[in-house]
Amino acid sequence: MAQIQNVTLTIIKLSVLQSWVSVSYELRFTPLELGSPFTVRVLLRGKDPVMDDNLAPNLGPAGPVTALALVMPVTRSLLVSNDQLDEDRDAVLGSFIIRNEDEIYARVAMARLFSSDPAVIQDSNLVRGQFGRGA
């Protein structure tokens, strides 16, 4: 069965408005899966005590991925608005700002097309930062 390994999230804050987000991971396949198509979704998620929320649109490929090798290293990078990364919104009270730290991780999900097998899901490391306008 296909696997996802070594999921790593890196966020570099470039300015008050934007950050460079990079997600690296390995897709691993069995010899029998070579040549098969898979869907891959890469989501940025905000870590919360009750329910985590999706922060940005799918960072994964636009179409199916074909298993071309037993191990396929992948890196997806994108310029993202800090408003999207501000998962724990800062509170502004007049001229006073309460800054809430943001906790973000990437979730990579992969499923074989035309199969009833469940999706394989792997989460990255947690990145903490201050992405709100109060930063």
Secondary structure as the mmCIF struct_conf table of DSSP 4:
data_model
#
loop_
_struct_conf.conf_type_id
_struct_conf.id
_struct_conf.beg_label_comp_id
_struct_conf.beg_label_asym_id
_struct_conf.beg_label_seq_id
_struct_conf.end_label_comp_id
_struct_conf.end_label_asym_id
_struct_conf.end_label_seq_id
STRN STRN1 GLN A 3 LYS A 13
BEND BEND1 SER A 15 LEU A 17
STRN STRN2 GLN A 18 ARG A 28
HELX_RH_3T_P HELX_RH_3T_P1 PRO A 31 GLU A 33
TURN_TY1_P TURN_TY1_P1 LEU A 34 GLY A 35
STRN STRN3 PRO A 37 GLY A 46
BEND BEND2 PRO A 49 VAL A 50
STRN STRN4 ASP A 53 ASN A 54
BEND BEND3 ALA A 56 PRO A 57
BEND BEND4 GLY A 60 GLY A 60
BEND BEND5 ALA A 62 GLY A 63
STRN STRN5 VAL A 65 THR A 66
BEND BEND6 ALA A 69 LEU A 70
STRN STRN6 VAL A 71 SER A 81
HELX_RH_AL_P HELX_RH_AL_P1 ASN A 82 LEU A 85
BEND BEND7 ASP A 88 ASP A 88
HELX_LH_PP_P HELX_LH_PP_P1 ARG A 89 ASP A 90
STRN STRN7 ALA A 91 LEU A 93
TURN_TY1_P TURN_TY1_P2 GLY A 94 SER A 95
STRN STRN8 PHE A 96 ILE A 98
STRN STRN9 ASP A 102 ARG A 112
TURN_TY1_P TURN_TY1_P3 LEU A 113 PHE A 114
BEND BEND8 ASP A 117 ASP A 117
HELX_LH_PP_P HELX_LH_PP_P2 PRO A 118 ALA A 119
STRN STRN10 VAL A 120 ASP A 123
STRN STRN11 VAL A 127 GLY A 129
BEND BEND9 GLY A 132 GLY A 132
TURN_TY1_P TURN_TY1_P4 ARG A 133 GLY A 134
#
